[in-house]
Amino acid sequence: MNKQSGFLSIESKNIFSILKKWLYTEQDIVFRELISNASDAIEKLKALQEAGKIDGEYPTGEITITLDPEEKRIIISDNGIGMTEEEIDQYINQIAFSGAADFINQYSENQSNSIIGHFGVGFYSAFMLADHVAIETKSYQENMAAVRWDCNSDMSYQMTTGSRTSQGTDVILYLNDSNPYVEKAGSVYDIIKRYFMFLKTEIYFNAPDFKNVMVN
């Protein structure tokens, strides 16, 4: 693929700051949103298999969350449907926020969580914890190249050829200096368990003192 760079198509240049201030009042929501996305990707691949729309066998769906304090990053990985270059451009780079800034500012903090999903911006909660977010993804579709997407909190992004060799997606959060979870693996584990104890897709957690621990 050709290297692509630019700025996200968002109506307000200050939308990330608005998200941080109004839309997400608790940082736990970052894990809820990103793990839910990973689970959806696995379910979509499973649905295609059950409908007979894809051939071949795929491993059982699972999600792995890795906290790497040395590199100051969190990786949320799934082996679901994955994305193509075109899909990243459509669903990640172009965010339809029609009037989002004004809409969000009308809500009080107690109401702000109801906005989640209204604009389909759950993925962007990642920027609550990170000033740099990356995606490594490879589509289930044959002959589709892996894609790497990097974005900074100024909304500048780059897309290049990725390194993933199997279908699925890694969302990589390069944690900012104020991140509360860098040295709190136990807190991350507790958050994941709180929201996803009964999720049927297996979730594993890797961190210091947590070696591929099944959360649910």
Salt bridges, closest charged atoms under 4 A:
ASP28 OD2 - ARG194 NH1 2.65
GLU33 OE2 - ARG32 NH2 3.17
GLU43 OE1 - LYS200 NZ 3.94
ASP68 OD2 - ARG73 NE 3.49
ASP131 OD1 - LYS20 NZ 3.98
GLU136 OE2 - ARG148 NH1 3.24
ASP150 OD1 - HIS132 NE2 2.78
ASP150 OD2 - ARG148 NE 2.81
ASP170 OD1 - ARG164 NH1 2.77
ASP177 OD1 - LYS72 NZ 3.83
